[in-house]
């Protein structure tokens, strides 16, 4: 708890424009979305078949926060005795993508390689260890070498193996010293490595008495693929399609992107093959708020950070209901009521009031105070087509 915020009755500053992964343990103002995510995770933890899901959001409507919430809930569920533990891997679609391999590098950089090597060690020290190593050697000898070195090599050798797994460009001689024949650089090899790791994690989980394991790839800002050029769009779609085909169990991509949703069709940068694999699914949609929803959103945020046992006049403290109406009306007059715009405006008002409340000059933020602060502000409207 931040001792400097006790006068506000808050454990931490509540209005963060950029989502902080460790703070994304709640969903504010969107009970249906929270229920959809929680239901999805419960379902994914009880069956092993692979599936693809879509999160479609207006710009600034909270999709990245929602993905971090999903990742945190997946970790929480997996701490219990669920049939299939879940590992969520968050990546942001890289700018300047040339092929699926660029997505692979983001994935590998975000994957917990310590967990991967622990799973490998779990298998090779089991009764099935020899058979597994023989199968892995036949399927992918370079990956087999990288995993062996990651568990039994020197610190320097382990660093080289980690760089190979991340797809870094190193001299071929560095890789060959640890038994790897060539660098990892193509879409085909990248999909093969991910698919093999997904299978290996499931094997390790079964040895521990689980039914399997699921990797949830949270792929954010997928709308950037539209700016990548036709060849890159084709290769990204082909890579995702091939990876999904190679992983019939234990794999769930959640593809998240921004732009005004169309209830009837996905954007045309999804290939027909990938659309077919997505099939019939409930698209999670994040539209802007209506004024009443925006008020609930603010209340939920403030109550999430409320000091337990703190006596306050309402769930909106240190704001009065009138002040909240003023701020929400101000945002609505300038742009749509998106969480990011709402956070910006409330942040400005709270910053102006913070020291005054601490000294007792101001007891509560009222409508007139909010009006005076906002009179000097302007909302920079977000374009639905801006690059994030």
N, C-alpha and C positions, 0 to 999 in steps of 0.2 A: 504494500500500500504506500502511496506517495503522501508523506506527512504534510507536504506543502499544499495539499488540496483538501484538508480536513474541513476548512471553513466552507467549502462547497458541498460537503457531504459525499465526496467522491474518492474512490480508490486510485483512479488514474484519469488523465485528461481524456474526455469522452469523444472528442470530435477529431478523428484522424482521417485525413483525406486519402492517404495511401494506406491500404489495409496492412495491418501487422499480423502475420500468421498466428502468433501466439495469443493474440486477442480475439481471433475469429472463432470463438466458441459458442456463439449465439447468432440467431437470425432475427433482426429487428424489423417489425412492421410487415412481415410477410409470413403469416402462420401457415398458409398453404404450401409455400416453398419449403419451409422447414419440415412439414409433414411429408412432402414428396421425397426430400433427400433422406430423411430418416427411414422411410419405407423402402427406398431403393437400397440403402445400405443393409437393412435387415434381410432383404431378399438376396442380395449378393453374397451375404455371409452364410446362406443356407443352401446354396446350389453352386455347382462349379462351372456350368455352361457359360461361355463367353457372350458378351453383349456390348453394344455401342449405345451411348446415350448423348443427348444434345441439351446444352444450356444456351438459350438465345436471349440476349439482353440489349436494351437500349444502352448507348454509351453513358457511363457514370451511374448505372442503375444497380450496381452491387454484385456483378458476376464474380469478380476475383475474390471478394469477401466470401461469397457463397462457396466457391471452390475450396478456399482455406477451411471453411466450416466443415465441408464434406471430408476433407483430409483429417481434421481433428476428430470428428466423430468416428471415422474409420479406425483411427488409432485407439479410441476409447472402446469401441466394440471389440476390437481384436485383443484387448487386454483380458477379456472374459473367456469363457469356455465356448466360444462360437465354433461351429463346425469348420468354417473356412476363415482363417485370419485374413485381414485385408491390409495391403500395403499401398498407400496412395503416393504417387509420384507427380508433383506439380512441375510443369514447364510452361514457359511463355513462348509462343511461336516466335522464332528468331526473325529479326528483320534481315532482309537481303538473302532469303533462303534460295538456294539453287537446286536442292534435291531433298529427298526424304532423309538423306544422311545427316543433314544439318539438324533435323528434328531428333535424330538418334543421338547426336552429340549432346543436345540439351537434356534428353532423357537420361543418358548415362552419367552426366554431370550431377543430376539431381538424385539419382538412385543411391541408396545407402550401400556402398560397396562393402562395408563391414558386415552388414546383414547378409549380403550375398556370399561372402567368404565363410561366414558362420554356417550358413545352410549347406555349402559345399562340404565343409568339415563334418557336419552332422551326417551327411550321406556316406562319405568315404570311410568313416569310422564305424559304420553300421555293418550288418551282415551282408547287405546288398552292395557294399562299397566297391568290391572288385568288379562286379558286373556293371555297375554304373560307370566306373571309370573307363571300362572297355567300350561301352556304348558311346560315351562322350568323346573318347579318342577317335572313334570311327566317324561320328557325326561332325565334330568340329575340333580337330587337333590343336589349332591355335588357341581356341577358347579353353580347352583342357589345360594347355600349358600355362595360360594366364591365371587360371584359378589355382593350379598347383603352386605356382610361384607366390600368389597372393596369400596362401596359407602357410607355406613352408620356406619361402625365400628370404633373403636378407632385406633390410629396409630399402636399400637402393633398388634391388630387383623388384620388390613389391611396388615401388613408385613407378617403375617402367611398365609393369603389368597394368597398373591403374591407368596410366596414360594411354596404353593400347586400348583398353576397354572404353575409354572416353573418346577414342578416335583421334587423338592428337597426332600431329605429323612429326615423327621422329625419324632419324636415319634408320634404315632397315637393319643395319648392323646392331643397333641397340636392342631391337626386338629379338634378333636371332640369337643373341647371347643368352636369352632366357627360354629358348626353344620355340619361339614364334616365327613362322616362316615369312609372313608379309603383314604390312600394316592394314588396319581396318579402315576402308575408305569408300565402299560402294553401298548402294541401297540394298542389294541382294544380301551382302554379308551382314549389314546392320539388322535387317529383319530376322535373319537366321540367328544372330546372337541373342536378340531380345526374346525370340520364341524359345530358344534353348534355356535361357535364364528363367523364364516363366515356368517351364516344365520342371526345372531343377528345384525351384522354390516350393512347388507343389509336392515333389517327391520328398523333400526334407520335412515338410509339414506332416505328411502321412507317416513318416517314421516316428514323429512325435505324438502320433495318435489322432491327428486331425484328418478330416476328409480331403483336404487339399489346401490350396492357398490361392489368393487372387491378387493380381496387380491391377490397380486402378490408375490409369494414366490420365491425369487432369491436364488437358491440352488447351491452354488459354490463348485468347487473341487470334483465333484461327482465321478471322477475316483478313488477316495480313496476307494469306495465300493468294488473294485476288490481285495483289500488287507484284507477285513474284514472277510473272511471265508464264506463258502457256506451257513451256517445257517443265518448269518447276511445279506448276499445278498438277500436271500429269504424273510426274514422278512422286510427289507427295501422296496423291491419292492412291497410286499403285503400291507404294510402300505400306500405307496403312491397310489397304485391302489385302496385300500378301501377308502381312503380319497377323491380321485377324484370321485369315484362312489357316495359317500355320499354328494358331493357338486356339483350338476349339474349346478349350477349358482354361479357366484361371486368368482370363484377361478381360478387362473392361476399360476401353477408352471413353472418357467423357469430353466431348468436343464442345468447347465454349467459344462463342463469338459475339460481336456487337453489331448492332444495326436494327432498324425497326423491323420486328418480326412479321413474317407473312404466315398466317395460320395454315395455309394450304400447301406450301412448298418450301423445301430447303433452297438456299442460294445455289446458283448454277456452278459454283466452284466445287461442289461435291460431285464426284464422278458417278455415273449410273451404277457402277459396281459397288461403290461405297454406300450409296443410297439403298441398294438392295440389301446390303449387310445390316444397315441400320433397321430396315424393315418397319414394322409397326411398333412405335414407341411413343410414350408421352413426352413431348418436348417441354422442358422446364423453361418458362418464359418470365422475364423480369421487365415489366413495363414501368413507366413513371408512376408515382403515387397520385392519388386524389388527396385533397386537403385533409380529410379526416384520417386517411392512412398515414399521411406525413406526420400528423400529430402523434399517432400511435408509435410511429417509427422513432420519433424523438424521445417519447416517454420510455420506450423499451431500451434505447441506448443509455439514457441516464440511469434507469433502474438497474441495468446490468453492472454499472460501475458504482452503485450506491454503497456507502459504508454500512455494513450490517448494524442494525440497531439505531441508525442515525434518525433523529426526529426531524421531519420536514413536512411542510404544509401540503405538498402534493408530489406525485411522481415526476413532475416537471421541474422541481427545484434544482438549481437556483433560479429558474425562469418561472414567471407567473404564466398562467394560461393565456392572458392577454398578450404578453410578450411573445409567446410562441405563435399566436395568430398573426402578430405583426410580421415576424420573420418569415413565416410560411407564405403570407400574402405578398411580401416583398419578392421572394424567390419566384413565386407563381407569376408575378407581373413581368418578370424578366426572361424566364425560361421554364421548361417543364420541371415538375417536382421530382427530380432524380436525387437519390441519396447523396451523391457527391456534391451537388449544388446546395442541398440542405445543410450538409456538414460544413461546407465553406461558410455559409451565412451565420449559422449558430456559433461557429468557431470565432468569427470576428466579434460578435456581440459578447461572448463569454470572455474573450481576451480583454476587452475593454472594461468589463465589470469585475474581473478577478481580484485585482488589488483593492478595489473599493469595497468589495464584500469582506475581504480579509481585515481591513481597518475599521469596518463598521459604518463607513460612509454610506454604503448601500446595503439594505437588508435583503432585497430580492430584485431581480431584473424585471422591471415592469415594462409595459408597452411604450411609454414615453421614452424611457432610456433606450430601448431597442430602436425606436424611430430615429433618435438623434444619432446613434452609431451608424445605422444603415443609410442615413441621408448622405453620408460621405463615401458610400460604397457603390460599386457597380458589379453586376453579375456578368461574367464573360460566358456567353452562351456556348455550349458545346455542339459542334456539328455532328450530325448522324453519320458523317462520312469521314471524320477526322481519323488520323492515324494515332493509335495509342502507343 
